[in-house]
Amino acid sequence: APTQRKNEGNIALVFSYIPIGDVMLPSNCDPLALTTAVNTLAVAIAARLNNQQLGLTAAILTQLGDTLATIAVQREICAPDKPD
């Protein structure tokens, strides 16, 4: 499916142009910039996928986010206590 390969390439380009990591640095910590970047990414991905692909992508990214949150919480719980 040439169209599918083309769409996959477009999505990769979207990921490479949105500097999400930059808005998470302490010097650039702007919650509005982060939410704008995430929204822009969602719109760009949705524009390139059909409804079935979009639903699957949303499910995968939801599972990814939930798994990352679980790992973050487990790291906090399992980390040795830090002296004050």
PAKOL-518330 format. One record per residue: x, y, z of N, C-alpha, C in turn; chain; residue number from 1. Coordinates in nm, 2 decimals, always signed. Each point is the difference from the previous one (the first is absolute). Layout:
N
<<X; Y; Z>; <X; Y; Z>; <X; Y; Z>; A; NUM>
...
***
This chain:
84
<<+0.08; -0.12; +0.00>; <-0.08; +0.12; +0.00>; <+0.09; +0.13; +0.00>; A; 1>
<<+0.02; +0.05; -0.12>; <+0.09; +0.12; -0.01>; <-0.05; +0.12; +0.09>; A; 2>
<<-0.14; +0.01; +0.00>; <-0.06; +0.11; +0.08>; <+0.04; -0.01; +0.15>; A; 3>
<<-0.01; -0.13; +0.05>; <+0.03; -0.02; +0.14>; <+0.15; +0.04; +0.03>; A; 4>
<<+0.09; -0.04; -0.09>; <+0.14; +0.03; +0.02>; <+0.02; +0.15; +0.00>; A; 5>
<<-0.07; +0.07; -0.09>; <+0.01; +0.15; -0.01>; <-0.05; +0.06; +0.13>; A; 6>
<<-0.11; -0.05; +0.05>; <-0.06; +0.06; +0.12>; <+0.10; -0.03; +0.12>; A; 7>
<<+0.06; -0.11; +0.01>; <+0.09; -0.03; +0.10>; <+0.12; +0.10; +0.00>; A; 8>
<<+0.05; +0.03; -0.12>; <+0.11; +0.09; -0.01>; <-0.05; +0.14; +0.04>; A; 9>
<<-0.12; +0.04; -0.03>; <-0.05; +0.13; +0.04>; <-0.01; +0.01; +0.16>; A; 10>
<<-0.04; -0.10; +0.06>; <-0.01; +0.00; +0.14>; <+0.14; +0.01; +0.07>; A; 11>
<<+0.10; -0.07; -0.06>; <+0.13; +0.01; +0.05>; <+0.05; +0.15; -0.01>; A; 12>
<<-0.03; +0.06; -0.11>; <+0.03; +0.14; -0.02>; <-0.06; +0.09; +0.11>; A; 13>
<<-0.13; -0.03; +0.03>; <-0.07; +0.08; +0.10>; <+0.08; -0.01; +0.14>; A; 14>
<<+0.04; -0.13; +0.03>; <+0.07; -0.02; +0.13>; <+0.13; +0.08; +0.00>; A; 15>
<<+0.07; +0.00; -0.11>; <+0.13; +0.07; -0.01>; <-0.01; +0.15; +0.01>; A; 16>
<<-0.11; +0.06; -0.03>; <-0.01; +0.14; +0.00>; <-0.06; +0.06; +0.13>; A; 17>
<<-0.06; -0.08; +0.08>; <-0.06; +0.05; +0.12>; <+0.10; -0.02; +0.12>; A; 18>
<<+0.06; +0.11; +0.05>; <+0.10; -0.02; +0.10>; <-0.06; -0.01; +0.14>; A; 19>
<<-0.07; -0.11; +0.03>; <-0.07; -0.02; +0.12>; <+0.11; +0.00; +0.12>; A; 20>
<<+0.11; -0.06; -0.02>; <+0.10; +0.00; +0.11>; <+0.04; +0.14; +0.04>; A; 21>
<<+0.01; +0.09; -0.09>; <+0.04; +0.14; +0.03>; <-0.09; +0.07; +0.10>; A; 22>
<<-0.13; -0.03; -0.01>; <-0.09; +0.07; +0.09>; <-0.01; -0.07; +0.14>; A; 23>
<<+0.08; -0.11; +0.02>; <+0.00; -0.07; +0.13>; <+0.13; +0.04; +0.07>; A; 24>
<<+0.09; +0.07; -0.05>; <+0.12; +0.05; +0.07>; <-0.04; +0.10; +0.10>; A; 25>
<<+0.07; +0.01; +0.11>; <-0.04; +0.10; +0.10>; <+0.01; +0.14; -0.05>; A; 26>
<<+0.09; +0.03; -0.09>; <+0.01; +0.13; -0.05>; <-0.11; +0.04; -0.10>; A; 27>
<<-0.07; -0.10; -0.05>; <-0.11; +0.02; -0.10>; <-0.13; -0.06; +0.05>; A; 28>
<<-0.02; -0.01; +0.13>; <-0.11; -0.07; +0.06>; <-0.13; +0.09; -0.02>; A; 29>
<<-0.06; -0.02; -0.11>; <-0.13; +0.07; -0.03>; <-0.11; -0.10; -0.03>; A; 30>
<<-0.09; -0.02; +0.10>; <-0.11; -0.10; -0.02>; <-0.08; +0.03; -0.13>; A; 31>
<<-0.02; +0.12; -0.03>; <-0.08; +0.03; -0.12>; <+0.07; -0.04; -0.13>; A; 32>
<<+0.13; +0.02; +0.00>; <+0.08; -0.05; -0.12>; <+0.00; -0.15; -0.01>; A; 33>
<<+0.00; -0.07; +0.11>; <+0.00; -0.14; +0.00>; <-0.14; -0.05; -0.06>; A; 34>
<<-0.11; +0.05; +0.06>; <-0.13; -0.04; -0.05>; <-0.02; +0.04; -0.14>; A; 35>
<<+0.05; +0.11; -0.05>; <-0.01; +0.04; -0.14>; <+0.08; -0.10; -0.09>; A; 36>
<<+0.12; -0.04; +0.05>; <+0.07; -0.10; -0.08>; <-0.07; -0.13; -0.01>; A; 37>
<<-0.06; -0.05; +0.11>; <-0.07; -0.12; +0.00>; <-0.12; +0.01; -0.09>; A; 38>
<<-0.07; +0.11; +0.01>; <-0.12; +0.02; -0.09>; <+0.04; +0.00; -0.14>; A; 39>
<<+0.10; +0.07; -0.04>; <+0.05; +0.01; -0.13>; <+0.04; -0.14; -0.06>; A; 40>
<<+0.06; -0.08; +0.08>; <+0.04; -0.13; -0.03>; <-0.13; -0.09; -0.03>; A; 41>
<<-0.10; +0.01; +0.09>; <-0.12; -0.08; -0.02>; <-0.07; +0.04; -0.13>; A; 42>
<<-0.01; +0.13; -0.03>; <-0.07; +0.04; -0.12>; <+0.08; -0.04; -0.12>; A; 43>
<<+0.13; +0.00; +0.00>; <+0.08; -0.04; -0.11>; <-0.01; -0.15; -0.03>; A; 44>
<<+0.00; -0.08; +0.11>; <-0.02; -0.14; -0.01>; <-0.14; -0.04; -0.05>; A; 45>
<<-0.10; +0.07; +0.05>; <-0.14; -0.03; -0.04>; <-0.03; +0.03; -0.14>; A; 46>
<<+0.07; +0.11; -0.05>; <-0.02; +0.04; -0.14>; <+0.05; -0.11; -0.10>; A; 47>
<<+0.09; -0.08; +0.05>; <+0.07; -0.10; -0.09>; <-0.05; -0.14; +0.01>; A; 48>
<<-0.09; -0.03; +0.09>; <-0.05; -0.13; +0.02>; <-0.15; -0.01; -0.02>; A; 49>
<<-0.04; -0.12; -0.05>; <-0.15; -0.02; -0.01>; <-0.05; -0.04; +0.14>; A; 50>
<<-0.13; -0.01; +0.02>; <-0.06; -0.02; +0.13>; <+0.05; -0.12; +0.07>; A; 51>
<<+0.01; -0.11; -0.08>; <+0.05; -0.13; +0.06>; <+0.14; +0.02; +0.05>; A; 52>
<<+0.09; +0.06; -0.08>; <+0.14; +0.02; +0.04>; <+0.01; +0.09; +0.12>; A; 53>
<<-0.09; +0.11; +0.00>; <+0.00; +0.09; +0.11>; <-0.04; -0.06; +0.13>; A; 54>
<<-0.10; -0.09; +0.00>; <-0.05; -0.06; +0.12>; <+0.11; -0.09; +0.05>; A; 55>
<<+0.07; -0.08; -0.08>; <+0.11; -0.09; +0.04>; <+0.11; +0.09; +0.06>; A; 56>
<<+0.04; +0.10; -0.07>; <+0.11; +0.09; +0.05>; <-0.04; +0.06; +0.14>; A; 57>
<<-0.12; +0.04; +0.01>; <-0.04; +0.06; +0.13>; <+0.01; -0.11; +0.11>; A; 58>
<<-0.05; -0.12; -0.03>; <+0.01; -0.11; +0.10>; <+0.14; -0.03; +0.04>; A; 59>
<<+0.09; +0.00; -0.10>; <+0.14; -0.03; +0.03>; <+0.07; +0.11; +0.08>; A; 60>
<<-0.03; +0.12; -0.03>; <+0.06; +0.11; +0.07>; <-0.06; +0.01; +0.14>; A; 61>
<<-0.13; -0.03; +0.02>; <-0.05; +0.00; +0.13>; <+0.07; -0.11; +0.09>; A; 62>
<<+0.02; -0.12; -0.06>; <+0.07; -0.10; +0.07>; <+0.14; +0.04; +0.04>; A; 63>
<<+0.07; +0.06; -0.10>; <+0.13; +0.05; +0.03>; <+0.00; +0.10; +0.11>; A; 64>
<<-0.09; +0.10; +0.00>; <+0.00; +0.10; +0.11>; <-0.03; -0.07; +0.13>; A; 65>
<<-0.10; -0.09; +0.01>; <-0.03; -0.07; +0.12>; <+0.12; -0.08; +0.05>; A; 66>
<<+0.07; -0.06; -0.09>; <+0.12; -0.08; +0.04>; <+0.11; +0.09; +0.05>; A; 67>
<<+0.03; +0.11; -0.06>; <+0.10; +0.09; +0.04>; <-0.04; +0.06; +0.14>; A; 68>
<<-0.13; +0.03; +0.03>; <-0.04; +0.05; +0.13>; <+0.02; -0.11; +0.10>; A; 69>
<<-0.02; -0.12; -0.03>; <+0.02; -0.11; +0.10>; <+0.15; -0.01; +0.03>; A; 70>
<<+0.08; +0.00; -0.10>; <+0.15; +0.00; +0.02>; <+0.04; +0.11; +0.09>; A; 71>
<<-0.05; +0.12; -0.03>; <+0.04; +0.12; +0.08>; <-0.04; -0.01; +0.15>; A; 72>
<<-0.12; -0.05; +0.02>; <-0.04; -0.02; +0.14>; <+0.08; -0.11; +0.07>; A; 73>
<<+0.02; -0.11; -0.07>; <+0.08; -0.11; +0.06>; <+0.14; +0.05; +0.03>; A; 74>
<<+0.06; +0.08; -0.09>; <+0.14; +0.06; +0.03>; <-0.01; +0.08; +0.13>; A; 75>
<<-0.10; +0.08; +0.02>; <-0.01; +0.09; +0.12>; <-0.02; -0.09; +0.12>; A; 76>
<<-0.08; -0.10; -0.01>; <-0.02; -0.09; +0.12>; <+0.12; -0.08; +0.03>; A; 77>
<<+0.07; -0.05; -0.10>; <+0.11; -0.09; +0.03>; <+0.13; +0.07; +0.02>; A; 78>
<<+0.01; +0.13; -0.03>; <+0.12; +0.08; +0.02>; <+0.04; +0.00; +0.15>; A; 79>
<<+0.13; +0.00; +0.03>; <+0.04; +0.01; +0.14>; <-0.03; +0.14; +0.05>; A; 80>
<<-0.03; +0.01; +0.12>; <-0.04; +0.13; +0.06>; <+0.13; +0.09; -0.01>; A; 81>
<<-0.03; +0.13; -0.04>; <+0.10; +0.10; -0.01>; <+0.01; +0.08; +0.13>; A; 82>
<<+0.12; +0.03; +0.04>; <+0.01; +0.08; +0.12>; <-0.05; +0.14; -0.02>; A; 83>
<<-0.06; +0.06; +0.09>; <-0.05; +0.14; -0.01>; <+0.11; +0.10; +0.01>; A; 84>
***
